[in-house]
Amino acid sequence: MDFKKHSSMKIFFIGLLLAGLATSVSGQSKYIDRQGKATFFSSAPMEDIKAQNDQAVSIIDTESGEVVASMLMRSFNFRKALMEEHFNENYVESHKYPKASFKGKVTNIGEVDFSKDGKYTLVVSGEITLHGITRPLTLKANAVIRNGAIQAHAVFPLTVKDFEIEVPRLVINNIAEVVEVTVSFNYQKMNP
């Protein structure tokens, strides 16, 4: 595939994604991060696998508590090119299911003063969609509010079979049944 064409398609897709995310969150107090980080870590008997995505997009509405996030699966980078190829072609099938997304709400929004610097625990509950499968997800995120910006960080487990991701018997000892996912967002106020 022509790199220039692929890069343009990626930018166009991310633009469409951002427009969709922005319209799906209601309220006046919207914060966005267009370069959030998502990593996953699989610890198995034969090897550990870690990948990072630095292009996750997320919006939080501090009035309603609504949170949305999305990322392209092909944006995960691995230590080995072959791991990346297998991840995209054999496991998450990114040609069929190009993105993962989350839509939910901060359920303890009343306990957080977004106008005041400080540290807070956000309880976020919603649904995650990965590999074409949607599952409920509740997690706790640590948030630091400083100078009008919001930094949020969460670590949570995902079970591979819950998303109908098949692991061939030949490599069953190479991939953990439960992977640890870490997300980090540095939200800035959206321009009206």
Residue pairs with C-beta under 8 A, 6 or more apart in sequence:
10 72
13 72
13 98
14 34
14 55
14 57
14 72
17 57
17 70
17 99
18 32
18 34
18 57
21 57
21 58
21 59
21 68
21 70
22 30
22 32
22 59
22 190
24 68
24 103
25 59
25 60
25 61
25 64
25 66
25 68
26 61
26 64
26 66
27 61
27 62
27 63
27 64
27 66
28 63
29 61
29 62
29 63
29 114
29 189
30 59
30 60
30 61
30 62
30 189
30 190
31 59
31 60
31 61
31 62
31 149
31 150
31 187
31 188
31 189
31 190
32 57
32 58
32 59
32 187
32 188
32 190
33 56
33 57
33 58
33 185
33 186
33 187
33 188
34 55
34 57
35 54
35 55
35 56
36 54
36 55
36 56
36 57
36 58
36 69
36 71
36 183
36 184
36 185
36 186
37 52
37 53
37 54
37 56
37 182
37 183
37 184
37 185
38 52
38 53
38 56
38 71
38 76
38 181
38 182
38 183
38 184
39 50
39 51
39 52
39 53
39 181
39 182
40 50
40 51
40 76
40 158
40 179
40 180
40 181
40 182
41 48
41 49
41 50
41 179
41 180
41 182
42 48
42 49
42 50
42 175
42 176
42 179
42 180
43 176
43 180
44 173
44 174
44 175
44 176
45 173
46 173
46 174
47 174
49 78
49 83
49 174
49 175
50 78
50 79
51 76
51 77
51 78
51 83
51 84
51 87
52 76
52 77
53 71
53 72
53 75
53 76
53 77
54 75
54 77
55 71
55 72
55 75
56 69
56 70
56 71
56 183
56 185
57 69
57 70
57 71
58 67
58 68
58 69
58 70
58 185
58 187
59 67
59 68
59 69
59 190
60 66
60 67
60 106
60 150
60 152
60 185
60 187
61 67
62 109
62 112
62 114
62 150
64 105
64 109
65 105
65 106
65 107
65 109
66 103
66 104
66 105
66 106
67 102
67 103
67 104
67 105
67 106
67 124
67 126
68 101
68 102
68 103
68 104
69 101
69 102
69 183
69 185
70 99
70 100
70 101
70 102
71 99
71 100
71 101
72 94
72 98
72 99
73 87
73 88
73 92
73 94
73 97
73 98
73 99
73 100
74 88
74 94
74 98
76 84
76 87
77 84
78 84
78 87
88 94
88 95
89 95
90 168
91 165
91 166
91 167
91 175
92 130
92 131
92 165
93 131
96 132
97 130
97 131
97 132
100 128
100 129
100 130
101 128
101 129
102 126
102 127
102 128
102 129
102 137
103 126
103 127
104 124
104 125
104 126
104 127
104 137
105 124
105 125
105 126
106 112
106 122
106 123
106 124
107 123
107 124
107 125
108 121
108 122
108 123
111 120
112 120
112 122
112 143
113 145
114 145
114 150
116 145
117 145
117 146
117 147
118 144
118 145
119 142
119 143
119 144
119 145
120 142
120 143
120 144
120 145
121 140
121 141
121 142
121 143
122 140
122 141
122 142
122 143
122 152
123 138
123 139
123 140
124 138
124 139
124 140
124 141
124 154
125 136
125 137
125 138
126 136
126 137
126 138
127 134
127 135
127 136
127 137
128 134
128 135
128 136
128 137
128 158
130 158
130 163
131 163
131 164
131 165
132 164
133 162
133 163
133 164
135 162
135 163
137 156
139 154
139 156
140 154
141 152
141 153
141 154
141 183
142 152
142 153
142 154
143 150
143 151
143 152
143 153
144 150
144 151
145 151
148 189
149 186
149 187
149 188
149 189
150 185
150 186
150 187
151 184
151 185
151 186
151 187
152 183
152 184
152 185
152 187
153 182
153 183
153 184
153 185
154 182
154 183
155 180
155 181
155 182
156 180
156 181
157 178
157 179
157 180
157 181
158 178
158 179
158 181
159 177
159 178
160 167
160 175
160 176
160 177
160 178
160 179
161 177
167 175
